[in-house]
Amino acid sequence: MMNLLTEAASSAGAGGGMMLMVVYIAIIGGAMYFFAIRPQKKEQKRLTALLSSMEVGDTVVTTSGFYGVIIDITDEDCIVEFGSNKNCRIPMRKTAIAEVEKANAGIE
């Protein structure tokens, strides 16, 4: 009889422990969403908007840290002119651009 009571008590405790573990997993999943996934999606939207707003003449910084001026744009690529030497023109993917400064931003 005593064994039945201890087994019943332990099985009830296991059910509560299982429920607590499900709550912990939900909390960890929610924290992962707010600390990792959501900011990444937000940054990806910002970068997509930045790349779609690029125009010829804009000053850019590449992901490798080079400064240049856009001289031609296609759907996925652009040609960037680096330095004061007008012969240094390099075609590159739009995704290799980290920052864009508009050409007419200083003129008002």
C-alpha positions as CSV (number, residue, x, y, z in Angstrom):
1,M,0.0,0.0,0.0
2,M,2.8,2.4,0.9
3,N,4.5,1.7,-2.4
4,L,1.4,2.6,-4.3
5,L,1.2,6.0,-2.5
6,T,4.9,6.8,-3.2
7,E,4.5,5.8,-6.9
8,A,1.4,8.0,-7.2
9,A,3.2,10.9,-5.6
10,S,6.2,10.5,-7.8
11,S,4.2,10.3,-11.0
12,A,2.3,13.5,-10.1
13,G,5.6,15.2,-9.4
14,A,6.9,14.0,-12.8
15,G,3.9,15.5,-14.6
16,G,4.5,18.9,-12.9
17,G,8.2,18.7,-13.7
18,M,7.3,18.0,-17.3
19,M,5.0,21.0,-17.4
20,L,7.8,23.2,-15.8
21,M,10.2,22.0,-18.5
22,V,7.8,23.0,-21.3
23,V,7.5,26.4,-19.7
24,Y,11.3,26.8,-19.6
25,I,11.6,25.8,-23.2
26,A,8.9,28.3,-24.2
27,I,10.7,31.1,-22.3
28,I,14.1,30.2,-23.8
29,G,12.5,30.1,-27.3
30,G,10.9,33.5,-26.7
31,A,14.2,35.0,-25.5
32,M,16.0,33.5,-28.6
33,Y,13.5,35.2,-30.8
34,F,13.8,38.7,-29.2
35,F,17.6,38.6,-28.8
36,A,18.7,36.9,-32.0
37,I,16.1,36.4,-34.7
38,R,14.2,39.7,-34.5
39,P,17.2,42.0,-34.6
40,Q,18.7,40.1,-37.5
41,K,15.5,40.5,-39.5
42,K,15.4,44.2,-38.7
43,E,19.0,44.6,-39.9
44,Q,18.3,42.7,-43.0
45,K,15.3,44.9,-43.9
46,R,17.5,48.0,-43.3
47,L,20.3,46.7,-45.5
48,T,17.8,45.8,-48.3
49,A,16.3,49.3,-48.2
50,L,19.8,50.8,-48.3
51,L,20.9,48.8,-51.3
52,S,17.7,49.5,-53.2
53,S,18.1,53.2,-52.7
54,M,21.6,53.4,-54.1
55,E,22.2,55.7,-57.1
56,V,25.1,56.6,-59.4
57,G,27.3,59.1,-57.6
58,D,26.7,57.9,-54.1
59,T,29.7,57.4,-51.9
60,V,29.9,53.9,-50.4
61,V,31.9,51.9,-47.9
62,T,32.4,48.2,-48.8
63,T,32.4,45.4,-46.3
64,S,36.2,45.3,-46.5
65,G,36.5,49.0,-45.6
66,F,37.2,50.6,-49.0
67,Y,35.6,54.0,-49.8
68,G,34.5,54.6,-53.3
69,V,31.9,56.2,-55.6
70,I,29.3,54.3,-57.6
71,I,29.6,54.9,-61.3
72,D,27.2,52.2,-62.7
73,I,24.5,50.0,-61.2
74,T,22.8,46.8,-62.5
75,D,20.3,44.6,-60.8
76,E,22.8,42.6,-58.6
77,D,26.1,44.3,-59.3
78,C,27.6,47.8,-59.4
79,I,30.9,49.4,-60.5
80,V,32.7,51.4,-57.9
81,E,35.5,53.8,-58.5
82,F,38.1,53.9,-55.7
83,G,40.5,56.7,-54.8
84,S,41.5,59.7,-56.8
85,N,42.8,57.5,-59.6
86,K,40.0,57.4,-62.1
87,N,41.3,54.1,-63.6
88,C,40.6,52.1,-60.4
89,R,37.1,50.8,-61.2
90,I,36.0,47.5,-59.7
91,P,32.8,45.6,-60.4
92,M,31.3,44.1,-57.2
93,R,28.1,42.7,-55.8
94,K,25.7,45.1,-54.2
95,T,25.8,42.9,-51.1
96,A,29.4,43.8,-50.6
97,I,28.4,47.3,-49.7
98,A,28.0,48.1,-46.0
99,E,27.2,51.8,-46.0
100,V,25.9,54.4,-48.5
101,E,26.2,58.2,-48.2
102,K,24.0,60.0,-50.7
103,A,25.7,62.3,-53.1
104,N,23.2,65.2,-52.6
105,A,23.1,64.8,-48.8
106,G,25.4,67.8,-48.1
107,I,23.7,70.1,-50.7
108,E,20.5,71.9,-49.6
